[in-house]
Amino acid sequence: MIQDRNALKQARENAEKVLDSYACRILVCSGTGCIATGSEKIYEKFLEITKDAPGVTLEFAPHDEKAHLGVKKTGCQGICELGPLVRIQKGGETIQYTKVQPDDCREIFEKSVLGDEIIERLLYQKGGLHCKRPEDIPFIAKQTRIVLKNCGKYDAESLEEYIASGGFRALEKAMFEMNPDQVIAEVDKSGLRGRGGGGFPAGRKWIQVARQKETTRYVVCNGDEGDPGAFMDGSVMEGDPYRMIEGMILAAYAVRAQNGYIYVRAEYPNSVARLRHAIGVLEEQGLLGDHILGTDFSFRLHINRGAGAFVCGEGSALTASIEGNRGMPRVKPPRTVEQGLWAKPTVLNNVETYANVPEIILKGADWYRTIGTEGSPGTKTFSLTGSIENTGLIEVPMGTTLREIIFDIGGGLKSGAKFKAVQIGGPSGGCLTEKHLDVPLDFDSVKKYGAIVGSGGLVVMDENTCMVEVARFFMSFTQRESCGKCGPCRIGTKRMLEILEKIVDGRGEPEDLEKLEHLAHFVKDRSLCGLGKSAPLPVLSTIENFRDEYMEHIVEKKCAAHVCKAMRVYAIDPEKCKGCTKCARNCPAGAITGNRKEPHVIDASKCIKCGACMDNCAFGAVYVE
């Protein structure tokens, strides 16, 4: 039980001693990405090999001394493309192994744990580069980690390891060296802006809540990360839950709130489980509940699981959902800071925003402002996905360019394909193209080009991507996720989707593009909430940057990327065709004719564009014109 400041200091000393006592730590990535590729089996295999680990005592040959060994589950180690990931932490050095399989565990244990050998084939390798340490890997070396500093280094579920890493030093400083107003002033001075997408200054929001006459106040965390391709907040919640919770406790202390809620997607079971575990441990140790650290400050945390509605990422819809009502936005004002949860003043920030707060309080606002840009200080986490060599979780200073992220950190595009665009900000964002590669990524700069940073999803697209289909995909998503409360969003997005579907089906007409733009501006200007206002952005940005591609679909009935099924024209290369008849036998429409051992032909008038011919050709003779 950590009852006061002295007890916290003692707990820290004890935790540091335990951490230092390990002769070796086997750190198995247990982020969602690595779990999907089999990291749980890796962890179980190491437990089996080390018998009673974690915390076993083993004989390390050739010495007679007994050594302490720990097998730990960590948060996301970042390089998701190369999972399952395992780190061996020994003697002040860390070895990063990639694409580890259960059959590799015995070898790792015998050579790298019991011995000092390095298994070269499991290291990061590219272009002759062999990286032993994680910080040597370009993907990691070029990052600046604040929010993700603990992910991959410590046991995600261990309070002791979090405390040993410096956890709750910020809370200690705030509660015993600062008053609530000073905490708010420090956060405000830091320039920290909400990382959920809006970019509203966090300190200003806290000030507005603190000045309300109503004394019942709430602190709410938005962990409802709904953007396709985004997994930053989920990785923080499952990889370093105590950091986010410490940020929430600091916010509660600052605005004098006694209750907080974490709204988490039900689709994040690992995040939910680890948050519940963390809250239970903190309550047991007295760091949540009544009279925290022996002071008059009391704070309790609760978890609410969302049901997968994208609209619940909007503040008023989220609070309505917590209250047990249908998640629908309401008219503003009053705003959440005035009447949020149960009509009480509410601080509402997202996971990443809260995870920044402990470091700001501990190191100061002036330190924080040395990172990033003047208007957008600090770092930003991004999920890097799509046609990129190194997919994964990254954290870089605000103002970092797309070129640095895609080519220096991401390793460029897969198979040497040409870069075409990146979707930033998810379905509420826009597309940036080659001409935007050197634009600094911060809240203000990207707005000039019809995009938003959003929560931080980056979907990289190459020359084989159809931008009209991209617009249709995102519009389909936002239309499906519309709550239906306001007409512009409910009806406008549906009509926009109908036009886009008409275009990709090869039925587009020249006037459709004008109608699409008109509707997009109408929905953007007239919708009730942020979902509706931002829903047209992918359409508007793709029209602006790829109008020729739209016209090609409409006028020429052609999709250059060969993505739009209705516009595909299948043909057979007579030079490659061996006349095996397999394509003809598998064609459901009987569109392919030809004699055995002679080149076949496809009757375009009969072809239903199913692609069975291409799938079944063993000689690569079938192609799309």
BALUMBA-62024 format. One record per residue: residue in one letter; y negated, x negated, z negated of N, C-alpha, C in turn. Coordinates in steps of 0.2 Angstrom, whole numbers, plus 5000, padded with zeros to 4 digits. Example, Ala and Ser with C-alpha at 12.3 -4.5 7.8 and 13.67 -1.06 7.14 Angstrom:
# BALUMBA-62024
a502849344961502249384961501649344961/s501149364965500549324964500049364961/
***
This chain:
# BALUMBA-62024
m500649965000500050005000499449965000/i498949975005498349935005497849975002/q497649964996497250014992496449984992/d496349924994495649904993495649834998/r495049814998494849755002495349695000/n495449684994495849624992496549634994/a496749694994497449704996497549695004/l497049715007497049705015497049625016/k496649595013496649515014497349485012/q497649515007498249485005498749505010/a498749565013499149595018499149545024/r498549525025498349485031498649415030/e498649385024498849325023499649325023/n499949375021500649385021500949395028/a500549435032500749445039500749385043/e500149345042500149275045500649225044/k500849225037501449185035502049205039/v502149275039502849295042502749275050/l502249285053502149275060502249195061/d501949155057502049085058502749055056/s503149095052503849075050504349075056/y504149115061504649115067504649055071/a505249025071505348965076505348985083/c505549045084505549075091505449145091/r505049175096505049245097505249265104/i505649315105505849335111505449405112/l504949405117504549465118504749495124/v505049555123505249595129504749655130/c504449655137504049705138504349775138/s503949815134504249885134503649935136/g503249905141502849955144503250005149/t502950055151503250105155503550075161/g503150035164503450005171504049965170/c504049925165504649875163505249925161/i505149975157505650015155505950045161/a505550065166505850095172506350045175/t506249985175506649935178507149905174/g507249935168507849915164507649865158/s507049865155506949815150507249835143/e507449905142507749925136508449895136/k508749885142509449855142509349775140/i508849745142508649675141508549675133/y508249715130508049715123508749715119/e509149765121509749775118510249715119/k510249685125510649635126510449575121/f509849565120509549505116509749525109/l509749585107509949605100510649595099/e511049605104511749595104511949515103/i511549475107511649405107511449375101/t510949395098510649375092510949405085/k511449445087511749485081511249525077/d510949505072510549545067509849545069/a509649525074508949515076508649585077/p507949595075507449545074507549525066/g507349465065507349435058507949405056/v508349375061508949345060508749265058/t509249235055509249165054509849135058/l509649085062510049045066510048975065/e510648945067510648865067510448845074/f509848805074509648775080509848705081/a510348695085510648625086510048585090/p510048525088510548485084510348475077/h509848515075509648515068510048555063/d510048535057510448575052509948625049/e509348625050508848675047508948745050/k508848795046508948865048508248885051/a508248925056507648945059507549025060/h506949045059506849115060506749145067/l507149195069507049215076506849285076/g506349305080506249375081506249405088/v506549455089506649495095506149555095/k505649555099505149605098505049645105/k504849705104504549745110503849745110/t503549725116502849715116502549775121/g501949775121501649825126501649785133/c501349825138501349795145501049725145/q501449685148501249615149500849605156/g500749655160500349655165500549655172/i501049615173501249595180501849645182/c501749705182502249765183502649755189/e502449725194502749705200503349665199/l503349625194503849575193504349585187/g504349655184504749665179505449675180/p505849675175505749665168505449595166/l504949595161504649535159504849515152/v504949455151505149425145504749365143/r504549355137504149295135504549265130/i504549195130504849155125504349115121/q504149135115503649105111503949055106/k503748995108504148945104503648875103/g503548855097503248795096502548795099/g502148845098501548855101501448865108/e502048865112502048875119502348935121/t502148965126502449025129502749025136/i503349045137503649045143503649115146/q503449125152503449195155504049195160/y504549235159505049245163504949315167/t505149315173505049375177505749405180/k505749465182506349495185506949475181/v506949485175507449465170508049525171/q508649505171509149555171509649545165/p510049595163510449585157510949515158/d511149505164511549445164511149375163/d510549385163510149325162510049305155/c510149355150509949355143510349295140/r510949285141511349235138511049165140/e510949155146510649095148509949075145/i509549125145508949125142508949105134/f509449135131509549125124509749045123/e510249025127510548965126510148905128/k509748915133509348865136508648855133/s508348915133507648915131507448935124/v507948965120507848985113508248935109/l508848925110509248875106509048805108/g508848795115508648735118507948735120/d507748685124507048675126507048675134/e507548705137507548705145507148765147/i506948755153506548805157507048825163/i507148895164507548925169507048935175/e507048885180506548885185506548955189/r507148975191507249035195506949095192/l506849105186506549155183505749155182/l505449095183504749085183504349125189/y503749135188503349165193503249105198/q503449125205503449075210503049105216/k502649075219502349095225501949035229/g502149025235501848975239501948905236/g502448895233502648825230502348815223/l502048875220501748875214502248895209/h502448865204502848885198502548885192/c502448945189502048945183502448965177/k502448915172502848925166502448965161/r501848955160501448995155501149065158/p501149115154500849175157500149165159/e499749125156499049105157498949065164/d499549035166499548995172499549035178/i499849095178499949145183499249165185/p499049165192498349185194498249255192/f498749295193498649365191498349375184/i498549335179498349335172497749295171/a497749235174497249185173496549205175/k496449245179495849265182495549325178/q495949355173495649405169495249385163/t494949435160494549425154494849485150/r495249475145495549525141495249535134/i494949595133494749625126495149675124/v495149725128495549785126496349775127/l496549725131497249715132497449645129/k497049615125497149555122497749545118/n498049595115498649595111499249615115/c499149655121499649685124500149625127/g500749625126501249575128501249515123/k500849515118500949455113501249475107/y501149545105501449565098501849625099/d502249635093502649695093502149755092/a502249795097501749855098501849905092/e502349905089502449955083502349925076/s502149855076502149825070501449825067/l501249855061500649855058500549785056/e501049745053500949685051500749635056/e501049635062500849595067500149605070/y499949675070499249685072498749655067/i498949665060498449635055498449565056/a499049525057499049455058498649435064/s498549475069498149455075497449475074/g497249495068496549505067496349575066/g496849615066496749695066496449715059/f496049765059495649785054495149745051/r495049685054494449645051493849685053/a493749715058493149755060493049805055/l493549845054493549895049493249875042/e493549815040493349785034492649765034/k492449735039491749715040491249775040/a491449835043491049885044490949925037/m491549935033491549965027491249935021/f491249865022490949825016490349785017/e490149785023489549745025489049785029/m489249845031488749885036488849955033/n488249985034488250055033488350095039/p488550165039488650195045488150195051/d487550195049486950185054486950125057/q487150065054487150005056487749995061/v488350025060488850025065488650065071/i488350115071488150155077487650115081/a487150075077486650035080486949985084/e487449955081487849895084488149915091/v488549975091488850005096488350015102/d487750045100487250065104486950005108/k486849955104486549895106486949855111/s487649865110488149825114488049855122/g487849915122487849945129488449975131/l488949975127489650005129489550075132/r489850085138489750145141490450175141/g490550245141491150275141491650255147/r492250235145492650205150493050265154/g492950325152493350385155493150405162/g492550375164492350395171491650405171/g491350445166490650465166490150405165/g490350355161489950295160489350315155/f489350365151488850385147488850335141/p488250315139488250265133488550295127/a489050255124489450275118489050285112/g488550235111488150235105487650295105/r487450315111486950365111487350435109/k487950435112488350495110488450495102/w488650445099488750435092488050455088/i487550435091486850445088486750525087/q486850555093486750625094487250665089/v487850645088488250675083488050665076/a487850605074487650585068486950625065/r486550635070485950675068485950745067/q486550775069486650845068486650875061/k486350925060486350955053487050975050/e487450995055488151015053488450955050/t488750955044489150895041489850895043/t490150945045490850945047490850925055/r491150865056491150835062491850805064/y491950795070492650775073492550715077/v493050675077493150615082493750635086/v493650635093494250655097494350595103/c494950585104495050535109495450565115/n495150555121495450585127495950535130/g496550545129497150515132497450545137/d497150595140497450635145497250605152/e497550555153497450515159497850545165/g497550585169497850625175497750595182/d497450545183497350525190497950495193/p498150515199498750485202498650405203/g499150365201499050295201498750265195/a498450295190498150265184498650265178/f498650215175499050205169498750155164/m498050145164497750105159497850125152/d497550185151497550215144498250225141/g498750245145499450245143499650185141/s499550125144499750065143499450035136/v498750055135498450035128498750075123/m498850145124499150185118499850165116/e500250135121500950115120501050045118/g500550005120500549935119500149905114/d499649945111499249915106498849975102/p499350025100499050085097498550075091/y498650025087498250015081497549995083/r497449965088496749945091496350005092/m496650055096496350115098496150155091/i496650155087496550195081496050165076/e496050095076495450065072494850085075/g494750085082494150105085493950175083/m494450225083494250295081494050295073/i494350255069494150255062493450235061/l493250175065492650155065492150205067/a492250245072491850295075491750355069/a492350375066492350425061491850395055/y491950335053491550305048490750305050/a490650295056489950295058489650365058/v489950415060489650485061489850525055/r490250495050490450525044490850585046/a491450575050491950625051492550615047/q492850675045493450665041494150685045/n494050705051494650725055494550705062/g495150675065495150655072495750685075/y495650685082496250715086496350665092/i496950655094497150615100497450665104/y497150675110497450715115497750675120/v498450675120498850635125499250675129/r499350655135499750685140500550695138/a500850745139501550755137501950715141/e501650695147502050645152502050575150/y501750565144501750495141502150495135/p502850505135503250505129503150445125/n503150385128503150325124502450315120/s501950335123501250335120501250385114/v501550445115501550495109502050465104/a502550435105503050405100502750355096/r502350305100502050245096501450265092/l501050315095500550335091500750375085/r501250415085501550445079501750395074/h502150345077502350295072501850255069/a501250245073500750205070500350245065/i500250315066499850355061500250355055/g500950365056501350375050501350315045/v501350255049501350185045500650185042/l500150195045499450195042499350235036/e499650295037499550345031499950315025/e500550295027500950265021500650205018/q500250165022499950105019499250115016/g498950185017498350195015497750185019/l497850165025497350155030497050215034/l497450265033497250335035497350385029/g496950425028497050475023496450475018/d496550485012495950485007495750415004/h495150405004494850345000495150285003/i495050275010495250215013494950155010/l495350105009495150045006494750054999/g494950104996494650114989493950144990/t493750164995493050184996493050264996/d492450294997492350364997492550395004/f492650355009492750375016493550395016/s493550455019494250485020494250505028/f494850495031494950515038495650525039/r495850575043496450595045496550605053/l497050585055497150585063497750635064/h497650675070498150715072498250705080/i498850725082499050715089499150785092/n498850795098498950855102499250825109/r499750855111500050845117499750895123/g499550865128499250905134499850925138/a499750975142500251005146500250985153/g499850935155499850905161499350935166/a498850975163498251005167497750945168/f497550935174497050885175496450895173/v496250965173495550985171495450975163/c496050965159495950955152495650885151/g495550845156495250775155494450795154/e494250855156493550865155493450885148/g492850865145492750875138492850935135/s492550985137492551055134493251085136/a493551075141494251095142494751065138/l494651005136495050965131495050995124/t494351005122494351035115494551105115/a494451145120494751215120495551205120/s495851165123496551155123496851135116/i496451095112496651075106496551135101/e496051175102496051235098496551285099/g496951275104497551325106497351375111/n496751365115496551405120496751375127/r496651415132496751385139496251335140/g496451285143495951225144495551245150/m494951265149494451285154493751255152/p493451225157492751205155492251265153/r491751245150491251305148490551275151/v490151325151489451305153489151265148/k488751215150488351175145487651175147/p487151175142487251165135487551225132/p487751215125487751155121488351115123/r488151045122488650995124489150975118/t489650935119490150925114489850895108/v489350855109489050815103488650865099/e488550925101488150975097488751025095/q489151055099489651105098490251085102/g490651045099491251025102491851065100/l492351025096492951055093492751105088/w492951165088492851215084492051225083/a491751215088490951225088490651175083/k490951125082490651075077490451005081/p489950975079489850905082490450865083/t490550835089491150795091490950735095/v491250685092491250615097491850625101/l491750625107492350625112492250565117/n492750515116492750455120493450445122/n493650405127494250395129494650335126/v495250325127495650265124495250205125/e495150185131494850115132494150105128/t493750155128493150155124493250135117/y493650175114493850165107494150095106/a494550065110494850005110494349945110/n493749955113493249905113492849895107/v492849955103492449955097492549905092/p493249885090493349835085493049775087/e493149755093492849685095492149685095/i491849735096491049735096490849735089/i491149765084490949765077491049695074/l491649665076491849605073491449545076/k491249545083490949485086490249505087/g489949565087489249585088489149605095/a488549645095488349675102488149615107/d487749565104487549515108488049475112/w488649465108489249435111489449475117/y489549545116489849585120489349595127/r488749585126488249585132488349525136/t488649475134488749415138489249425143/i489649475143490149495147489949555152/g490049545158489949605163489249595165/t488949655167488249655170487749685165/e487149685166486549705162486649785161/g486749815166486849895165487549915163/s488049875164488749895162489049835159/p488849825152489149765149489949775148/g490249715146490949715144491449715150/t492049735149492549725154492749795156/k493249805161493549865163494249855164/t494649895162495349895164495449935170/f495949905175496049945181496849945182/s497149995184497849995187497749975194/l498149925196498149905203498749925206/t498749965211499349995214499249995222/g499750025225499650035233499949975237/s499649955242499949905247499649835245/i499749815238499549755235500149715233/e500049645234500649605232500849605225/n500349605221500449605213500149675210/t500549725210500349785206500349765199/g499949805195499949795188499349815184/l499349795178498749815174498249755173/i497649765175497149705174496549725170/e496249675168495549685164495049635166/v494549655169494049605172493349625169/p492849575169492149595168491949645173/m491549685170491149735174490749695179/g490649715185490349675190490749635195/t491449625193491849595197491949625204/t491949585209492049615216492749645218/l492749685222493449705225493749645228/r493449605231493749545235494149505229/e493749495224494149455218494749485216/i494649555215495249595212495849595217/i495649615223496249625228496549555230/f496149505232496449445234496549385229/d496149385224496249325220496749345214/i496649405211497049435206497649465209/g497549515214498149555217498549515222/g498349455224498749415228498649435236/g498249485237498149505244498649565246/l498649585252499049645254499749625255/k500249665255500949655256501049635263/s501449595264501749575271501149555276/g500549535273500049505277499649555281/a499749625279499449675282498649675281/k498249705286497549705286497349755281/f496849735277496549775272496149835275/k496149895273495849955276495349985271/a495550005265495150035260495450035253/v495150055248495350055242495050125239/q495550165236495350225233495150205226/i494550225224494350205217494150265213/g494350275207494150335203494650395204/g495250385207495650435208495450495213/p495750555211495550615216494850635215/s494450605210493750625209493350565212/g493650515215493250455217493150455224/g493050395227492950395234493250325237/c493250315243493450255247492950205248/l493150145246492750085248493150045253/t492750015258493049985264492949905264/e493149875269493049805270492249785269/k491849825271491149805270490849815263/h491349845259491149845252491549795247/l491849745250492249705247491849655242/d491249645243490849605239490349645234/v490449715234490049755230490249745223/p489849735218490049725211490349795208/l490949795205491149855202490849875195/d490349915195490149935189489850005190/f489750045185489550115185489050135190/d488550085191487950105195488050085202/s488350025203488349995210488750045215/v489350065212489850095217489550165218/k489150195214488850265215488450265222/k488150205223487750205229488150215236/y488750205235489250205241489750265241/g489450315237489850385237490550375233/a490550325228491150325224491050315217/i491550325213491450315205491950265203/v491750235197492250185194492850235191/g492650295188493150335186493550305180/s494150325179494450295173494750225175/g494750205181494950135183495550135188/g495750185191496350175196496150145202/l496450095205496350065211496950075215/v496850115221497450115225497250085232/v497550025233497449985239497850005245/m497450015251497750045257497649995263/d498249985267498149945272498049975279/e498149945284497949975291498450025293/n499050025289499550085291499450145287/t498850155284498650215280498250255284/c498350325284497950375288497450395283/m496850385284496350405279496250485279/v496350515284496350595284496850625280/e497450595280498050615276497850595269/v497550535267497350525261496850575258/a496350595262495850645260496250715258/r496750725263497150795262497550785255/f497850725254498250725248497850735242/f497250705241496850705235496550775235/m496350805240496150875240496650925238/s497250915240497850955238497950945230/f497850885228497950875221497350915217/t496750905219496150935215496151015216/q496351035222496451105223496951145218/r497551105218498051125213497851125206/e497451075204497251075197496651105195/s496351145200495751185198495951235193/c495551245188495651295183495551365186/g495151375191494951435194494351475191/k494051445186493551475183492951495187/c492751445191492151455195492351455203/g491951495206492151515213492051455218/p491551415217491451355222492051305222/c492351295216492951255215493551285217/r493651345215494251385216494351405223/i493851425226493851445233493651385238/g493151355236492951295241493451245242/t493751225237494251175238494851195242/k495051265241495551295245495351295253/r494751315254494551315261494551245264/m494351195260494351125262495051095264/l495451115259496151095260496451125267/e496251195268496551225274496251185280/i495651165280495351135286495751065287/l495851025281496150965282496850965284/e497251015282497951035284497951045291/k497451085294497351105301497351045305/i496850995303496750935306497350885307/v497750875301498350835301498950865305/d498850935306499450965309499250965317/g498750935319498550935326498250995329/r497951035324497651095327496851095326/g496651035324495951035322495451045328/e494851065327494351075332493751045330/p493251025335492750985333492251015328/e492151075328491751115323492051105316/d492651095315492951085309492651035304/l492450975307492150925304491550945300/e491150975304490451005302490651055296/k491051095297491251145291491451115285/l491851055286492151025281491650985277/e491150955280490550925277490150975273/h490051035276489651085273489951105267/l490551125267490951145261490951095256/a491051035257491050975253490450975249/h489850975252489250975248489151035244/f489351095247489251155243489651155236/v490351125237490751125231490451075226/k490251015229489950965224489350985221/d488951025224488251045221488351105216/r488851155217488851215214489351225209/s489851175208490451185204490151175196/l490551205192490451215185490451145181/c491051115183491251055179491250995183/g491450935180491450875183492050865188/l492550905187493150905192492950935198/g492650995198492351025205491850985208/k491350955204490850915207491050855210/s491550825208491850765211492450775216/a492750835216493250845220493150825227/p492550835230492450825237492350755239/l492250705234492050635235492550605240/p493250605239493650575244493550595251/v493450665252493350685258492650655261/l492150665257491450635260491450565261/s491850525257491850455258492250435264/t492850465265493250455271492850475278/i492550535277492150555283491650505285/e491250475280490750435281490950365284/n491550345281491750275283492350275289/f492650335290493150335295493050405299/r492450415301492350475306492750465312/d492750405315493150405321493850425320/e494150405315494850425313494950505313/y494450535310494450605310494450635317/m493950605321493850635328494450615332/e494850565331495450545335495950595333/h496050625327496450675325496250735329/i495650755329495450815332495450825339/v495150765342495050765350495650745353/e495950685351496450655355497150675352/k497150715347497750735343498250675342/k497950625339498250565338498150535331/c498650515328498650475322498850405323/a498350355323498450285325498950255320/a498950275314499350255308500050285309/h500150335313500850365314501050395307/v500650415303500750445297500850525298/c500350555301500350625302500950655307/k501450685304502050695307501950735313/a501550785313501450835319501150795325/m500850735324500550705330501050645332/r501550635329502050585331502350595338/v502350545342502750555349503250505349/y503850525348504450475348504650455355/a504850395356505050365362505650315361/i505950305366506550255366506350195371/d506450135368506350075372506950065376/p506950065383507550055387507849985386/e507349935385507649875384508049865378/k507949895373508249895366508849945366/c508849995369509350045369509950025371/k510550035368511150015370511650075372/g511350135372511750185374512250205369/c512150195363512750215358512850285357/t512350325359512250395358512150425351/k512150375346512050395339511450445338/c510850425341510250465341510350535343/a510650535349510750605352511250645348/r511750615345512250655341511850675334/n511350645332511050665326510350705327/c510150715333509550755335509750825334/p509450865329509550935328509250975333/a508850955337508550995342508750985349/g509250935350509550925356509050895361/a508550855359508050835363508150765366/i508750735365508850665367509450675372/t509350645378509950645383510050575386/g510650565389510750495392511550485391/n511750445396512450425397512650375392/r513250375390513450315385513350245389/k513150205385513050135387512450125392/e512050185392511450185396510850205392/p510250175393509650195389509550275389/h509350305383509250375382508550385383/v508350455383507650475383507550535379/i506950545376506750595372506350645376/d506550705376506150765379505550785373/a504950765374504450775370504350855368/s504450895373504350965373504850995368/k505450965367505950995363505950955356/c505650895356505650855349505350895344/i505650895338505350935332505050885327/k505050815329504750765325505050755318/c505650765318506050755311506150675310/g506150635315506250565314506950545313/a507450595314508150575313508350525318/c508050525324508250475329508050405327/m507550395324507250325322507750305316/d507850355311508250335305508950315307/n509250335312509950325314510050265319/c509450245322509550195327509650125324/a510150095325510350025322510049965326/f509649985332509449935336508649925337/g508349975333507649975333507349995339/a507750035343507450055350507050115350/v507050155344506650215344505950195340/y505450215343504750195341504250255341/v503750255338503250305339502650275343/e502450315348501950295353501250295350/
***
